[in-house]
Amino acid sequence: MVRLPLAALLGTALALRPKRRGTPPRQPAVVQTQIMLAVVGSVIMLVVGSSLARAFGIVGAANLIRYRSKIEDPKDAVVMLCALAVGLASGVGIYALAVFSTVFMVVALWIIESFEPQRRKHFSLRIKAGKNTEALKPKIESILRRYKSEFELRTSSDEEVSYDVQVPLEVQTDRVSNSILGLDPEGRTAVEWSDQKKKG
């Protein structure tokens, strides 16, 4: 009950260390993973203790894990290690450690992930509404705000506007399109979404 919170605290201090000027930005998922790795390491060492046989057993069990497919969220990999750690604790009969560490890691992940920024889909949005385009632009931007989308105006002309838009994952683009099309009762408006893939 002392070692796991201490490991989490020290892991947090390392993950949130002061950033030096010129260093690349830190990804939230990587920071969260670093914190959880400290906790997993603590659990595994509690399981191993001074038993050489357990140490070899953990090495063998860890070697069974193979990531055949790409894991987008590093936390998914560390949760697999969490499951391995509590499984090892249960297997050697350290039941109190297995239960407490599971509860602690679930709570830690819940707290850590509550600070994670909302994931979004990235699109290029083009809207053509003839001569009404310029007049409809404030209403279009109001609709984008209503759906909690982040946007930046890219081009604007008398008959067409285009935006760089980031839409929350749970928002369907057809709902946004229908709201925009509803601004023109004559049905002359055209809406086009182009998926923007992340570079690198």
C-alpha positions, 0 to 999 in steps of 0.5 A: 500500500506504500510502494505502489503509490510511491512508484506512481508519484515518482513515475509522475515526477519523471514523466512531468519533468520540466521541459527544456527549450527546443525539445519536441512536445510530449505526447499525453499517451507517452507521459501516461504510459511512463507513469504506469510503467513505474507502477507495473515495475513495482508490482513485478518486483513485489511478486519476484521478491528474492525468488530467482525462480519467479524472476526467470518465470516473469522473463519467460512470461514477458517473452510470450507477449508479441505485438503482431499488430501496430498499437496506436495507444501506448497505454494498451501495451502497458495494460497488457503488462499490468494484466501480466503482473496481476496474473503473476501475483495471483499465480504465486498466491499473493492474493492481497497484492493481486487485488490491491494492485489491480484496484490501484492500477484501474484507479490510476488509469482512470485518473490519468486518462481523465486528463487526456485531450479529446481525440478528433478526426481531421478533415478539409471541408469545402462548401459551395453555396453560389453567391450566398456563400459569403453571407452563410459563412457566419452561420456555417462557423456557428454550426461547426462550434455547435458540434464542438469542432475546431476549425480554421478558415483556409480559403474564402471567395464569393462562391466557396469557402474551405476550412481545416476542421477537427471534429470530435470522434463521436460526431458524425460528419453527415449530421454537420453536413445536413445542418449546413445544407439546411441553411440553403432552402433552395438546395444549391449548397454543396458540402465536401469532406476530405480526410486529412491523414496525420503526417509521419 
